């Protein structure tokens, strides 16, 4: 699947996107895998209350299943203006 990172998430990880193979069942499982990869991922995913996720371009929850998902995007909450 493709993982996309936006705003400060991209800055902490150092990549705008990457291709990632996983057996994770849910977004939470994926995040735990990513946290274990390197310190930069652990920093990016240290506070999930400051993070949102979209699966195949639809806003989702962290307990959402990943079966059949092609794209996971992580980004901070959007602010109005």
C-alpha positions, 0 to 999 in steps of 0.5 A: 500500500501507499503511505502518504504523510502531510505537513509536520508528519512528513517533516518528522518522517522525512518522506512525502510518501512510501510504498509499504507492505504490511500484514497489519489488520487495522490502522492502529496495528500499522502505526505500531509497526511504523513506530517500531521501524525507526525513531523518526516514525516513533516521533511522528506517531507519538500523539495520535490525538494530533493526527488524522487518517484517511483510507483511500481518500476517505477520513477514517478512524484508527481502529478501521480495518486495512483489508483492501486499502490501497492508500493510507494518508496521515495528517494533522487536523485541518483548521478552518480559515 
